[in-house]
Amino acid sequence: MRSHEAGVLHAPGYGGPPIYLPTPTDVMEFLPQLWARNVRRGEDGALEVAGVDVRELADTFGTAAYVLDEDDFRTRARAFKQEYAAAFADICGGADVYYAGKAFLCTAVARWVMEEGLFLDVCTGGELAVARRVGFPPERIGFHGNNKSVAELRAALECGVGRIVVDSFDEIDRLLVLTEELGVVAPVMIRVTVGVEAHTHEFIATGHEDQKFGFSLAGGVAFEAARRILEAPERLRLLGLHSHIGSQIFDTSGFEAAAGRLIGLHARIADELGHNAPEIDLGGGYGIAYTSQHTPLTPALLADQMSHIVATEFKRIHDVDPEGGVPRVSIEPGRAIVGPAAFTLYEVGTVKPVTIADGQVRTYISVDGGMSDNPRPALYEADYSATLANRSSTADPMVVRVVGKHCESGDIVVLDEWLPADVAPGDLIAVPGTGAYCRSLSSQYNHTPRPPVLAVRDGRARVIVRRETIEDLLALDVDE
């Protein structure tokens, strides 16, 4: 690999499109697999979502803005719930689907999750507060996190969450003190590090040993956690075992190894400690299509493959017919519900051709957002796609780099994309697949107010998270 002191992006010879991005025959081609189901291109080339033109959205609400297709979100949530219930019906009476609050959560989304009958996974007191604000049934809430504070654990116990996923011996000790104080029994699951390497970026792989989450299988650490919990039945109730091998995963091979190890621990706890834990959670973190190189599995195919894995591993390890005897299974689709349901709408501010190494020209298209509303490309080299959103074009395609407005050279929205050569200031650019981990990870870098979240359904758009203002940015300053 050629090297450069400023990074590989500046190395001689770097500048052409990636292999998966061949020169398009039609630069305006719309790829439905990248977008929410109600997004399409109109006759004049402009995008519309659920019957609302993006130009109308820009005029009414401004840019940058996250645009969320409510019907798409609900349909995906419903599909996971129904397909997993059917696939696991015979072996454990169904399966519970947990929506990942960390992917994106606000009161409107929490209400959608509640109405669609899903469970909700929260990781902080703030996410729990959102759920409580809308009256989310506490028995359908799971509380995650590797460093839950005493205040957060107290809030979870007081509202009666359905499960607390314990992550350390310190947390077990905190729960013993709190449950004694409150006079309650805490329903807990053990987060188990199963030692499985997921095929994903190292920053979002969570099943291998060298990371911060969970109790390791190695050295009997997870088994010791189970023993300590079972020693205090008047304070802690061991519901089961939980694993999560990573995120943005496109096949189920890793889950086969994870399930085998988790069920093996389940069997050991039953044999040696006399406790047949009633639940197991296999995590999820299923991938979505950010570019044309990604091919996600459908909820139906995932459910079928996952149920086969659980039934096979349970029979192999327990040596009994799994029908009706497997612990209740839960899964966590992660970004797969909300990620594809939204796109970000930007306005072009500048178009700048730059001559780079070997005489090549790269065109930088700057938009009115960037790493403050989507830090994922800067954090772990996440790829995205983009399209001209406000009109049609017959211009030749050109490879561009879509960048943000922030004072960082790494402020990249889309590293490489084909757009029409006549893109100009004032045009609208849409970036699909931004429903997950964009608003959640957003910041106010450079004192940039965060964009609004717009929910669109049946020809009507509404604000579900308002745009921040300069007054919001200054509201926490104390100058005395």
C-alpha positions in Angstrom: 0.0 0.0 0.0 1.3 3.5 -0.9 1.7 5.6 2.2 1.6 9.3 2.9 2.2 11.2 6.1 -1.3 12.7 5.9 -2.9 9.3 5.4 -3.7 6.8 2.7 -6.4 9.1 1.2 -3.6 11.4 0.1 -1.3 8.7 -1.3 -0.1 8.8 -5.0 -2.4 6.8 -7.2 -5.3 7.1 -4.8 -8.3 8.8 -6.3 -10.3 6.5 -8.5 -13.7 5.0 -7.4 -13.7 1.8 -5.4 -14.2 -1.5 -7.2 -17.8 -1.8 -6.2 -18.6 1.6 -7.8 -18.3 1.1 -11.5 -19.1 3.9 -13.9 -22.9 4.1 -14.1 -24.9 4.0 -17.3 -27.4 6.3 -15.7 -26.1 8.6 -13.0 -29.7 9.3 -11.9 -30.5 5.6 -11.4 -32.5 5.0 -8.2 -31.5 1.9 -6.2 -34.5 0.9 -4.1 -32.5 -1.5 -1.9 -30.7 1.5 -0.3 -33.8 3.5 0.6 -36.9 3.3 2.7 -39.8 1.6 0.9 -41.8 4.8 0.3 -38.9 6.8 -1.2 -38.9 7.1 -5.0 -37.8 9.4 -7.8 -40.6 11.5 -9.4 -40.9 12.2 -13.1 -38.9 15.4 -12.8 -36.1 13.6 -11.0 -36.8 14.9 -7.5 -37.1 12.4 -4.7 -40.3 12.1 -2.7 -41.0 10.1 0.5 -44.5 8.9 1.3 -45.9 11.3 -1.3 -44.0 14.4 0.0 -41.4 16.1 -2.3 -38.0 16.6 -0.7 -38.0 20.2 -2.1 -41.1 20.9 0.0 -39.3 19.4 3.0 -36.3 21.6 2.4 -38.5 24.7 2.0 -40.6 24.0 5.0 -38.1 22.6 7.5 -34.7 23.6 6.2 -31.6 21.5 5.7 -29.7 19.5 6.9 -32.6 17.2 8.1 -33.1 13.6 8.9 -36.1 12.3 7.1 -37.8 9.2 8.6 -40.3 7.0 6.7 -42.7 6.0 9.5 -44.4 3.3 7.6 -41.1 1.8 6.6 -40.0 1.7 10.3 -43.2 0.1 11.4 -43.2 -2.4 8.6 -39.7 -3.5 9.4 -40.5 -3.8 13.2 -43.6 -5.8 12.4 -41.7 -8.1 10.1 -39.1 -9.0 12.7 -41.7 -9.6 15.3 -43.9 -11.8 13.1 -41.1 -13.8 11.5 -39.3 -14.6 14.7 -42.5 -15.5 16.5 -43.3 -18.0 13.7 -39.8 -19.4 13.4 -39.4 -20.1 17.1 -43.0 -21.0 17.9 -42.4 -24.8 18.0 -39.1 -24.8 19.8 -39.7 -22.2 22.6 -43.1 -20.7 22.0 -41.9 -17.7 20.0 -39.1 -15.1 20.4 -38.9 -11.6 21.7 -37.5 -8.8 19.6 -35.7 -5.9 21.3 -35.4 -2.6 19.5 -32.0 -1.0 20.1 -32.7 2.4 21.7 -29.1 3.4 21.1 -29.6 3.2 17.3 -32.1 6.1 17.5 -34.6 6.9 20.2 -37.0 9.7 20.8 -40.5 9.7 22.3 -42.3 9.2 19.0 -40.1 6.3 18.1 -40.5 4.8 21.5 -44.2 5.0 21.0 -44.0 3.3 17.6 -41.9 0.4 19.2 -44.5 0.1 21.9 -47.4 0.1 19.5 -45.8 -2.6 17.3 -45.4 -4.9 20.3 -41.6 -5.0 20.4 -39.4 -4.9 23.5 -37.0 -2.0 24.1 -33.3 -2.2 25.0 -31.9 0.9 26.8 -28.3 1.5 27.9 -28.6 4.7 30.0 -30.8 6.5 32.4 -31.6 9.0 29.6 -32.9 6.2 27.3 -34.9 4.8 30.1 -36.4 8.3 30.7 -37.6 8.4 27.1 -39.3 5.1 27.5 -40.9 6.1 30.8 -42.1 9.4 29.3 -44.4 7.5 26.8 -45.5 4.9 29.4 -43.6 2.1 27.8 -44.5 -1.2 29.6 -41.5 -1.6 32.0 -41.7 -5.4 31.8 -40.8 -5.1 28.1 -37.6 -3.0 28.8 -34.1 -4.4 29.1 -31.4 -2.3 30.7 -27.9 -2.8 29.2 -24.6 -1.1 29.7 -21.1 -1.9 31.0 -21.0 0.8 33.7 -24.5 1.5 35.0 -24.4 4.0 37.8 -26.2 3.4 41.1 -28.7 6.1 40.1 -29.4 4.3 36.8 -29.8 0.9 38.5 -32.1 2.4 41.1 -34.3 3.9 38.4 -34.5 0.6 36.6 -35.4 -1.3 39.8 -38.0 1.3 40.9 -39.8 1.3 37.6 -39.7 -2.5 37.3 -37.8 -3.2 34.1 -38.1 -6.7 32.8 -34.4 -7.5 32.9 -31.1 -5.9 33.8 -28.2 -7.3 31.7 -25.3 -7.4 34.3 -21.9 -6.8 33.0 -19.5 -7.0 35.9 -19.0 -8.2 39.4 -19.1 -4.6 40.6 -22.6 -4.3 39.2 -23.7 -7.5 40.9 -22.5 -6.0 44.2 -24.4 -2.8 43.5 -27.6 -4.7 42.8 -27.3 -6.6 46.0 -27.1 -3.4 48.0 -29.9 -1.7 46.1 -32.3 -4.6 46.1 -31.8 -4.9 49.9 -32.5 -1.2 50.3 -35.6 -1.2 48.0 -36.9 -4.6 49.1 -37.1 -6.0 45.5 -35.8 -8.9 43.5 -33.8 -7.9 40.4 -34.4 -9.9 37.2 -31.0 -10.3 35.6 -29.3 -11.7 32.6 -25.5 -12.3 32.4 -23.7 -10.6 29.5 -21.4 -13.4 28.2 -18.3 -12.7 26.1 -18.4 -15.8 23.9 -15.1 -15.3 22.1 -16.5 -15.2 18.6 -14.9 -12.8 16.1 -17.6 -11.1 14.0 -16.8 -10.1 10.5 -17.2 -6.4 11.0 -15.2 -3.3 12.0 -13.1 -3.8 15.2 -14.9 -0.9 16.9 -18.3 -2.5 16.5 -17.2 -6.1 17.2 -18.2 -7.1 20.7 -17.9 -10.9 21.0 -14.2 -11.3 21.2 -12.3 -11.4 24.5 -10.3 -8.2 24.4 -13.0 -5.6 24.9 -15.0 -4.0 27.6 -18.3 -5.9 27.6 -19.4 -8.8 29.6 -18.1 -11.8 31.5 -15.7 -14.0 29.6 -16.3 -17.7 29.1 -12.6 -18.2 29.4 -11.4 -19.1 32.9 -15.0 -19.7 34.1 -15.7 -16.0 34.7 -19.2 -16.1 33.4 -20.0 -19.3 35.3 -18.7 -17.6 38.5 -21.1 -14.7 37.8 -23.9 -17.2 37.6 -22.9 -18.8 40.9 -22.8 -15.5 42.7 -26.2 -14.5 41.4 -27.7 -17.8 42.4 -26.3 -17.5 45.9 -28.7 -14.6 46.5 -32.1 -15.7 45.3 -33.9 -13.3 47.7 -32.3 -10.4 45.9 -31.4 -11.6 42.3 -33.3 -13.8 39.9 -31.2 -15.3 37.1 -33.3 -15.1 33.9 -30.7 -16.3 31.6 -27.7 -15.6 29.4 -27.0 -12.9 26.8 -24.4 -12.5 24.1 -23.7 -10.0 21.3 -21.0 -10.6 18.8 -21.1 -7.3 16.9 -22.9 -5.1 14.5 -23.4 -4.7 10.8 -23.3 -8.5 10.3 -24.5 -10.1 7.0 -24.6 -13.8 7.7 -25.4 -16.1 10.6 -22.3 -18.2 10.8 -20.9 -16.3 13.8 -24.2 -16.9 15.6 -23.8 -20.7 15.3 -20.6 -20.6 17.2 -22.0 -18.1 19.7 -25.1 -20.1 20.3 -23.1 -23.3 20.9 -21.0 -21.6 23.5 -23.9 -19.9 25.2 -26.0 -23.0 25.3 -23.0 -24.9 26.6 -22.8 -22.5 29.5 -26.5 -22.8 30.0 -26.1 -26.6 30.3 -23.2 -26.3 32.7 -25.2 -24.0 35.0 -28.1 -26.4 34.9 -25.9 -29.4 35.7 -23.6 -27.9 38.3 -25.7 -25.2 39.9 -29.2 -26.8 39.4 -30.6 -23.7 37.6 -32.3 -24.2 34.2 -32.3 -20.5 33.1 -35.5 -19.7 31.2 -34.1 -17.3 28.7 -31.2 -16.8 26.3 -30.5 -13.7 24.1 -28.4 -14.2 21.0 -28.0 -10.5 20.2 -28.2 -9.6 16.6 -26.6 -6.5 15.1 -27.9 -7.4 11.6 -26.4 -5.4 8.7 -28.2 -3.0 6.3 -27.3 -1.8 2.8 -25.4 1.5 2.8 -24.0 0.9 -0.7 -24.6 -1.4 -3.6 -22.0 -3.8 -2.2 -24.2 -4.7 0.8 -26.8 -7.5 0.6 -28.7 -7.9 3.9 -30.7 -11.0 4.8 -34.4 -10.6 5.2 -36.1 -11.0 8.6 -37.7 -14.2 7.4 -34.4 -15.7 6.3 -32.7 -14.5 9.5 -35.4 -16.0 11.7 -35.4 -19.3 9.9 -31.6 -19.6 10.1 -31.4 -18.5 13.7 -34.1 -20.9 14.8 -32.4 -23.8 13.1 -29.1 -22.9 14.8 -30.7 -22.8 18.3 -32.6 -26.0 17.8 -29.6 -27.8 16.4 -27.2 -26.6 19.1 -29.6 -27.3 21.9 -30.2 -30.8 20.7 -26.4 -31.4 20.3 -25.5 -30.0 23.7 -28.4 -31.1 25.8 -29.0 -34.3 23.8 -32.8 -33.9 24.0 -35.6 -33.1 21.6 -35.6 -29.3 21.5 -39.3 -28.9 20.7 -40.9 -26.9 23.4 -37.9 -27.3 25.7 -35.6 -24.5 24.6 -35.3 -21.4 26.8 -37.2 -18.4 25.6 -35.1 -16.7 22.9 -34.7 -13.0 22.4 -32.9 -11.2 19.6 -31.8 -7.6 18.9 -31.9 -6.6 15.2 -29.9 -3.4 16.0 -29.8 -0.9 13.1 -31.8 -3.2 10.8 -35.2 -1.6 11.8 -34.4 2.1 11.9 -31.3 2.4 9.8 -32.9 1.9 6.3 -36.0 3.9 7.3 -34.3 7.3 7.1 -32.1 9.5 4.9 -30.4 12.8 5.5 -31.2 15.7 3.2 -28.5 18.3 2.6 -28.1 21.4 0.5 -24.9 21.9 -1.6 -22.9 24.9 -0.6 -19.7 24.7 -2.7 -18.4 22.6 -5.6 -14.6 22.5 -5.7 -12.4 20.6 -8.2 -9.0 19.8 -6.7 -6.0 18.5 -8.6 -4.4 15.7 -6.6 -1.6 13.2 -7.1 -0.7 12.1 -10.7 -2.7 15.0 -12.1 -6.0 13.5 -11.2 -8.9 15.8 -10.3 -11.2 15.1 -7.4 -14.4 17.2 -7.0 -15.3 18.1 -3.4 -19.0 18.8 -2.8 -19.6 20.5 0.5 -23.0 20.3 2.2 -24.6 22.0 5.1 -23.9 19.3 7.6 -21.2 16.6 8.1 -19.5 14.9 10.9 -21.7 16.6 13.5 -24.8 14.9 12.1 -23.0 11.7 10.9 -19.7 10.9 12.6 -19.7 7.3 11.5 -17.4 7.8 8.5 -14.8 9.6 10.7 -15.2 7.1 13.6 -14.8 3.8 11.7 -14.7 4.5 8.0 -18.4 3.8 7.4 -19.4 3.9 3.7 -22.5 5.7 2.4 -24.1 6.5 -0.9 -25.6 9.7 -2.2 -27.9 11.0 -5.0 -29.0 14.3 -6.5 -32.4 14.8 -4.9 -34.1 17.9 -6.3 -34.0 17.5 -10.1 -33.0 15.3 -13.0 -29.8 15.6 -14.9 -28.4 14.5 -18.2 -24.8 15.5 -17.4 -22.0 13.0 -17.5 -21.2 11.2 -14.2 -18.3 12.3 -12.2 -16.7 10.8 -9.1 -17.1 13.2 -6.1 -16.4 13.3 -2.5 -19.3 14.6 -0.4 -17.9 16.5 2.6 -19.2 18.5 5.5 -18.7 22.1 6.7 -16.6 21.4 9.7 -13.0 22.4 10.3 -11.6 18.8 10.0 -10.1 17.2 6.9 -11.7 14.0 8.0 -15.2 15.5 7.8 -16.3 13.2 5.0 -20.0 12.3 4.5 -19.5 10.0 1.4 -16.0 9.0 0.4 -16.6 8.2 -3.2 -19.8 8.6 -5.3 -20.9 9.2 -8.9 -23.0 12.3 -9.2 -23.9 14.4 -12.3 -21.2 16.8 -13.4 -23.5 19.7 -13.3 -24.2 19.5 -9.5 -24.1 23.1 -8.2 -24.6 25.2 -5.1 -28.3 25.1 -4.1 -28.9 21.5 -5.2 -30.2 19.0 -2.7 -28.2 15.8 -1.9 -29.8 12.8 -0.1 -27.8 10.2 1.8 -29.7 7.0 2.5 -29.4 4.6 5.5 -28.9 7.3 8.1 -31.6 6.3 10.6 -29.3 4.5 12.9 -26.3 5.9 14.9 -26.4 9.3 13.1 -28.7 11.4 15.3 -27.7 9.3 18.3 -24.0 10.0 17.8 -24.4 13.6 16.6 -22.7 16.5 18.2 -22.6 20.3 18.3 -19.1 20.4 16.9 -18.1 23.9 15.8 -21.3 25.0 17.7 -23.5 23.6 14.9 -27.1 23.1 15.9 -28.2 19.5 15.4 -30.7 18.9 12.5 -34.4 18.0 13.1 -35.9 14.6 12.6 -38.9 14.6 10.3 -41.4 11.7 10.3 -43.3 11.4 7.0 -46.4 9.2 6.5 -49.3 9.2 4.1 -48.4 12.5 2.4 -47.8 14.4 5.7 -44.5 15.4 7.3 -44.1 16.4 10.9 -41.3 17.2 13.3 -40.6 14.6 15.9 -37.3 16.1 17.1 -37.0 19.8 16.5 -34.0 21.5 15.1 -31.6 22.9 17.7 -31.1 26.7 17.8 -28.3 29.0 18.7 -30.2 29.7 21.9 -30.1 26.0 22.7 -26.4 26.0 22.2 -25.9 28.8 24.7 -28.5 27.7 27.2 -26.1 25.7 29.3 -23.3 28.3 29.4 -22.8 29.9 32.9 -21.0 33.2 32.7 -21.0 34.9 36.1 
